[in-house]
Amino acid sequence: MSAAAERHRRGETGVLRVGFEASGAGELTTRARAEFARRHPGVRVVPRRYDWEQEAAALREGLVDVAFVWLPNDLTGLRSELVHTEPRVVDLPSGHVLAGRDEVSVLDVGDEPLMWTERAPREWVDWWAVNPRPDGSSPRWGPTNDNVEEMLEQVAEGSATCFAPISMARYYARPDLTWVPLTDVEPLRTVLAWADGTDSSLVRGFARVVRELAAAVPGGPDQP
């Protein structure tokens, strides 16, 4: 067997397509790709960004090899493991009356129109919107959007608010937006997923890297 063929057999050459949504699993997303590339210099690591709840479908369709998937999501036909947990925040126009608060309850923003999307299943939309609210009320639905950029633009102009993971506050920082922690909602949980039955050494290697990096975070993936 040639040296090149042996490297390929061991998973040291090739292409690994890594899917993620918006900010993915925060810093873990970028760190994992960088560390995997360092260990496998012959492998080209290609990031593939998806919008609302599309990363799991991309796995099933063979568009990516492995993905950081936000829960809730349809994991049919996939293997997965929890790798990241983070609190959620509300995104407000910078001049909003609640923008100066250190934290807010989901009930504090109950009268504010909330961004949502028609591109994801209703169960996903309701989870993000916290519908119903702790007091049994429903959100005040605002404009729809197809992606992160449309959502943030409409929040900035004052049309609505949105709920997001705290990593989006860091990755999509803008002077006309303020992100305030929500005190009484479930955190976002992110799993690393790949097609059930896959025998890719590259996927196994990437999962190993993610597992090691996630374990090194104080508290592990089960903690915000």
C-alpha positions in Angstrom: 0.0 0.0 0.0 1.3 3.5 -0.9 2.0 6.0 1.8 -0.8 8.2 0.5 -3.3 5.3 0.5 -2.2 4.4 4.1 -2.7 8.0 5.2 -6.2 8.0 3.6 -7.1 4.7 5.3 -6.1 6.2 8.7 -8.2 9.3 8.1 -5.2 11.6 7.7 -6.3 13.0 4.3 -9.6 14.1 2.8 -12.4 16.6 3.5 -14.5 16.9 6.6 -17.7 19.1 6.3 -18.8 20.5 9.7 -22.3 21.9 10.0 -23.6 24.4 12.5 -26.4 26.9 13.1 -25.7 30.6 13.8 -23.1 30.6 16.6 -23.1 26.8 16.8 -21.7 25.6 20.1 -20.0 28.9 20.8 -16.2 28.9 21.0 -16.2 25.1 21.0 -17.2 25.1 17.3 -14.2 27.0 16.1 -11.8 25.5 18.6 -12.7 22.0 17.6 -12.2 22.7 13.9 -8.9 24.3 14.6 -7.6 21.4 16.8 -8.8 18.8 14.4 -7.0 20.5 11.5 -3.9 20.7 13.7 -4.0 16.9 14.3 -4.9 16.1 10.7 -3.0 18.6 8.5 -3.9 16.6 5.4 -7.6 17.1 5.9 -9.5 20.1 4.7 -12.1 21.1 7.3 -15.0 22.9 5.6 -17.5 24.8 7.8 -21.1 24.8 6.6 -23.5 27.3 8.2 -27.3 26.6 8.3 -30.4 28.5 9.3 -33.2 27.6 11.7 -33.2 23.8 12.5 -31.7 22.8 9.1 -28.4 21.3 10.3 -29.8 17.9 11.2 -31.6 17.7 7.9 -28.3 18.5 6.2 -26.7 15.5 7.9 -29.5 13.2 6.7 -29.2 14.5 3.2 -25.4 13.9 3.2 -24.6 17.6 2.8 -22.3 17.6 5.9 -20.4 14.8 7.7 -20.9 16.0 11.2 -22.8 18.9 12.8 -23.4 20.8 16.0 -27.1 20.6 16.3 -29.3 22.8 18.5 -32.0 21.1 20.5 -34.9 20.6 20.2 -34.4 19.0 16.7 -35.3 15.8 14.8 -32.4 13.4 15.4 -34.0 10.6 13.4 -31.3 8.5 11.8 -28.5 10.2 13.7 -26.1 9.5 16.5 -25.5 12.3 18.9 -23.9 13.3 22.2 -24.4 16.4 24.3 -21.4 18.7 24.1 -22.5 22.2 25.1 -25.0 24.0 27.2 -25.5 27.8 27.4 -28.1 30.3 28.9 -30.5 32.2 26.7 -30.9 35.9 26.3 -33.4 38.4 24.9 -32.1 40.7 22.1 -33.5 44.3 22.3 -33.0 47.6 20.5 -30.3 49.5 22.4 -32.8 52.2 23.4 -35.4 49.8 24.8 -36.7 50.5 28.3 -35.4 47.0 29.4 -32.0 47.4 27.8 -30.3 48.6 31.0 -31.5 45.7 33.1 -28.9 43.1 34.3 -31.5 40.3 33.7 -35.2 39.9 32.9 -37.9 37.3 33.3 -39.6 36.0 30.1 -42.8 37.6 31.6 -41.1 41.0 31.6 -41.1 40.9 27.7 -44.5 39.3 27.3 -46.0 42.4 25.6 -43.1 42.8 23.2 -43.6 41.4 19.6 -41.3 38.4 19.2 -39.5 37.4 16.1 -40.2 33.9 14.7 -39.7 31.8 11.5 -41.9 29.8 9.3 -38.9 27.8 8.1 -38.8 25.5 11.2 -41.3 23.1 12.7 -43.8 24.6 15.2 -42.4 22.7 18.1 -39.0 24.3 17.5 -40.6 27.8 17.2 -42.6 27.3 20.4 -39.6 26.1 22.4 -37.6 29.2 21.4 -40.5 31.5 22.1 -41.3 29.8 25.4 -44.8 29.1 24.4 -46.8 28.9 26.6 -45.2 31.2 29.1 -44.9 30.2 32.8 -48.2 32.0 33.5 -50.0 30.2 30.7 -50.0 33.2 28.3 -48.8 33.1 24.7 -46.2 35.3 23.1 -47.1 38.3 21.1 -46.0 37.2 17.7 -44.0 39.7 15.6 -42.5 39.6 12.1 -41.0 36.4 10.6 -37.5 35.9 9.4 -35.5 33.4 7.3 -32.1 33.8 8.9 -30.1 35.4 11.7 -29.2 38.6 9.8 -32.9 39.3 9.0 -33.8 38.7 12.6 -31.2 41.0 14.1 -31.9 43.8 11.5 -35.6 43.8 12.5 -34.8 43.9 16.2 -32.3 46.8 15.7 -35.0 48.8 13.9 -37.4 48.3 16.7 -39.9 46.0 15.0 -39.5 43.2 17.6 -37.4 41.3 20.1 -35.8 37.8 19.8 -34.6 35.1 22.1 -31.1 33.6 21.4 -28.2 31.7 23.1 -25.7 33.9 24.9 -23.0 33.0 22.3 -25.0 35.0 19.7 -24.6 38.1 21.9 -20.8 37.7 21.5 -20.7 36.7 17.9 -23.2 39.2 16.6 -22.4 42.2 18.7 -23.8 45.5 17.3 -24.0 49.0 18.8 -27.7 49.2 18.1 -28.5 45.9 19.9 -28.5 45.0 23.6 -28.6 41.4 24.9 -30.1 40.8 28.4 -30.0 37.4 30.2 -33.3 35.6 30.7 -33.7 34.2 34.2 -36.5 31.7 33.9 -36.1 29.7 30.6 -34.4 26.5 29.7 -30.8 26.8 28.5 -29.9 25.8 24.9 -28.4 22.4 24.6 -26.2 21.5 21.6 -25.3 18.0 20.5 -22.6 16.8 18.1 -24.4 14.6 15.6 -23.5 12.4 12.6 -25.3 9.8 10.5 -26.1 6.6 12.4 -23.9 3.7 11.1 -21.2 5.9 9.7 -17.7 4.4 9.7 -15.8 7.5 8.8 -12.5 7.8 10.7 -12.6 11.6 10.1 -16.0 11.8 11.9 -14.7 9.6 14.7 -11.6 11.8 15.0 -13.6 15.0 15.1 -15.9 13.6 17.7 -12.9 12.7 19.8 -11.6 16.2 19.6 -14.9 17.8 20.5 -15.3 15.3 23.4 -11.9 16.2 24.8 -12.4 20.0 24.5 -15.9 19.8 26.0 -14.7 17.8 29.0 -12.0 20.4 29.7 -14.7 23.1 30.2 -15.4 23.5 34.0 -18.7 21.8 34.7 -18.8 20.0 31.4 -21.6 20.2 28.8 -24.4 19.8 31.3 -23.7 23.2 32.8 -24.3 26.7 31.3 
